[in-house]
Every structure is written in structure tokens, then in C-alpha cells.
């Protein structure tokens, strides 16, 4: 969310608190906004005809309703006084409650923006590494889809012992383990670029993943960071240059003391994939 959007949102929320009539259920309206704030991740991958469009998810806030109207000049003085005195406590209580909910919504917005800034910073080393590759990352599905013997190469790249998993081919997924990290390369055959993007967007909406478009030779190469216990699952999806489907390179794990270990594991997989395919 841009600074101008944030400023506009704050102004509109303040106006809502100042002018809202007690008969309008602002709690349900703002509570809905709070829920959407929790799901905001500043970027969402979308296809355009030429490139990746990354758009901020915007939260709509209802326009403020008219302020309370005073008694008309034709009303009896006693009735007007009684109505005013009895309505003030209710209006005051409602406003206090509404302002508290609005304050919570603003706090949730701030947390969502802080999360987005943190994930943007965490993913930057991967973006820099991919942008600096010569030649750029490009993968082509082989005729034979056996898993490579890459344990020694991964151990060299990660400076850590690596063991090979039980998978036998790319379609089922080639797997390795390096300490707390689980590494995996797979080829998803036949899936279109649009279906891949839909998959990424669902992971954002349903699992709280953070997506970001990465530099490559193909049009859409999304990276997702998904929460996984104390660590993170880093997944890079790369459309195959021959149109065979898309590649998925993922590194899951890490600890609270080293939450970005998966980024190093992912970049090691990138090197292995580029050298092999």
C-alpha cells in the first residue's frame, strides 16, 4: 500500500468515526477490513501480455454516512431535551467502541505492511543472485527424467553433508536433505503458465505466502516464501523453455535462529538445476 493510499485510508477512517450514526454497524464493516488487512501481502502475481504485473491488494472502506441531525424547530422543547439527554450516552458508548475497533484495524494494517517489508528484504538476496546470473536461469526438460546424482555438488555449495532422498525421477520429485533443510526439484508436466500463477495466488490467499516475481529468461518466474513452523519454505517456479510444464525448486526448513537458511538452499538448487538441465 502506497503512502498516499495509507494517508487516504487514515483520513477516511477518522471521518467515519467522527460522523457515524449509531444505527450503522461500523463494527462489522471495519472488522471485515481488519480480516482483509491480515491477508494483505503487498504483492500479487498477475499476468500481462508482456511482463509480470505485481499489484498491491487494496482494502475498500465504506464512505462515511451523514452526521447526526439535530431536532427540528417544530419540536416541543421538553421532548427535544429528553431525546438529546437519553441519546448522548448511547452515541458516546458506540463511538468509543467504534474508535477502538478502528484503532485495531490500523494496527493490523501496520503489521501487514511490516510483514511485507520484511519478506521483501528477505527475498532480495535471491532476486540479486538470479539477476546476476550469466547466462540467466533457463531450464529445459530432458528426454530422460531421472534424478541427477547431485549430493556431492550440493554439499560443496552448502558446505554441509547432504543425503539423497528416495525419489527416482523429476515428475515425482528429486529430493535431498542437508541438516534441517529439505531440498527438492520437480518438473510439473503439462501445466500452463496461467495455472502456475493461479497456484501461486492461492498459496498467498490461503497459506499466507509472500510472492515475488524473479528475473529470468521467461515471462513469469515467481518466488514464494511460505511460513512453515519455525522456518520457511522457499519455492521458485520456473516455466520450462520448451513448454513442457514448469519446474519447482524448493528448500524447506531453517530454525528460529536462522530463518533464511532456505534461501541458501534454494540458490544451491538453482545452480544444480542450471548445470544439469
N, C-alpha and C positions, 0 to 999 in steps of 0.2 A: 504494500500500500504506500503510495507516494505521500510526501509531506503535505501536498495540497489536499489530497483526499482525507488524510488524517485530520487536518485542520477543519475541513468542512464537516466531517463526522462529529468532531467535538462540538462545533457551533450548533449543529442541528440537535444533538442530544441535550445540550444546555437549553436550547429554545423549547424542546419538548418538555423538559422538567418544569420550566417556568410557566408554560401556558396550558398544560394538560388539564382537562376537566376530569373530575373524579369518576365520572361514568365510563371513561375509556380505560380498558385494561392494558395499561402500558407494561405491566409486569410480564404478561405473556408475549408481548411484542419484543421487548428488549431481551427477554430470556431466550427467545428464538435467535436473536442476533448473537447472544453470548455463545450459544451452541455452535453457530457458524464460525465465530471467531476462533474457537478451539480447533476447528478443522482447517483454518487458513494456513497455507504454506506458500507464500508469495509467488511461487512459480507453478505453472501448469502447462504441460507439453501439449501443443496443438500443431496440426499440420497446416502449412500454407502451400501454395503452388511452387514456391521457390526455396523456402527455408523453414526453420523451426520458429514458431511464434511462442514466446513464453509470457503468459499473461497473469497479472495479479488477480486473484479472486476477490471481487468486491462485495461488500455487505451492504444491502439496501436498508435504510432506516425510514420508517413511515414519516411523512411530513407532519409537523405539529398541527394540532387542531386549534380551533379558536379559543380564546381565553374566556374565563367565566364572565357571564353577563350580569350586571347589577340589576336591582329591582327597577321596574318601570315607574314613571312618575305618577301613574294612576293607582298604584298600590297603597293600601292602608299602612300608615306608619307603623302601627303596632305589629302587623303581620310581617312587614319587611324586616323589622328589628329582630323578631323572633326567628325568622328563617335564617338571617345572617348569622346570629349567635349560635344557632344549632349546627350550621353547616361548616363553620370555621374549623372546629376540631377535626371533623372527618376529612376536610381538604388538607389540613396540616398533616394528619397521620398518613394519608395517601401519598402526599408529596414526599414525606420523609422516606417512606418505603420505596417509592419510585426512584428517588435520588440514590438510595443505597444500591438498588439493582443496576442503575446506570453506572455508578462508580465501579461495580464489579465487572460490568461489560467492558469498561475502559481498561481495567486491569487485565482482563483476558486478552484484549486486543494487544496490549503492550507485551504480554508473554508470548503471544503468537508471533509478533514481529521479532522479538528477541530470539525465538527458536529459529526463525527463517534466516536471520543474520548469522546465527551460529552455524547452521548447516551450510550456508553459502561459504563461510570461511573454511569449514572442514573439507568441502568438496573442491576447493580451489587448487590444492596440490595435484589432484587428479586431472583437472582441466589443464593446468600448466604443463603437466607431463605429456598429455595427449597432443596438445598444441605444438609442443617442441619435438615431436617425433619426426624423424627423417628416414624413410618416407613416412607419410601419415598412415595411421592404422587402417588396414583394409584386409578383410578376411574372405576367403573363397572356399566353399565346401569341397572336400576331396571326393574322389570316386569311392575310395575305401574309407570308411568312417571309424576305424579302430582308434582306441585311445593311445596317445603317444606315451613313451617312457620318459616322463618329464620330471621325475622325482629329484634327480641329481641337479638339473638346471634350476628348479625351484629352490632347492636347498642352498644353492650358490647365491641366488638372488635375494633370498630372505635371511641368509646366514643362520639357518636353523635346520635341524633334522626334519625331513619330510617323508611321510609314508604314503603309499598308494592305496586308494580305495578299491572296491570290488567291481566297479562298473567296467564294461568291456567295450562300449562304443560311444560315439558322440551323441547319439539320439537319447540314450539312457542317461548320459552324463558321465564325464570323466572326473574322478574325484581324488583329492589328496588332503592330507592333514599335516599341519605344521604347528605343533604345540596346541594352543587354544583356537587356532584358525582352521576352518573347514573351507577348502578351495574346490571350485567346480567349474568346468567348462562343458557346455552342451550346445547342440545345434537343434533348434526347433524347426523342423521342416514344414514348408508349405504355408506358414503364417505370414499374412501380408503386413506391410508397414503400418497400415491403419489399425489393424488388430493389435499389433505390438503397442502402439500408442494408447489404445483403449485400455490395455492391460496395465500400463504404467499409471494412467489416470485413476483406475480403480484402486491400485495399491496406495495411491495418495489419499483417496477419499475414505477407504475402508481400514487401512492399516496405519495411517499417519506417516507414510513415507514421504521423503523430500525428493522431488525430481529436478533434474537439471540437464539441459542439452549440452552435449560434449562435442568438441571439434573432431571431425573425421572426414573421410573422403565421400561418405554417403550423406543423404539429406538429414536423417534423424538418428542420432546416437545418444539415447538417454541414459543417464546415470541416476540410480535411486539409492537413497540412504534410508533403510527401514530399521526401526527400533527392534532389538532382539535381546531381551533380558538386559544384562549389564553392558552388552556390546551392541554392535550394529552390523546389519547385513548390507554390504556394498554390492550392487549389481549393475553391470554395464551391458546394455543390449545393443548389438551391432548388426544391422541388416547385412545379409550376405551379398557380396557384389555380383554373384551370378544369379541372384533371385531365388536361391534355394530355400529361403526362410530367414531366420535371424539367429545369431549367436547370443548366448547368455554366459557371461563371465561373472562369477560371484565369489565373494570372500565373506564368510560369516564368523563372528566371534569377537574377540577382544575382551578387555576387562574394564572395570571402572577406572583403573589407574592408567590404562592405555586404550581408550575407546576408538582410536583411529588406526589400530593395527590392521584392520581390514583394508584400509586404503593401500597400505604397502603390499598386502597380499593380492589385491586386485591388480595393481600395476605389475606385479610379478607374473600374473596370469596373462596380462596383455602382452608382455614380452614373449612368453612361451607361445601364445597363440599366433603372434605375428611371425615368429621364427618357424612355426610348424605349418601354418596354412596361408 
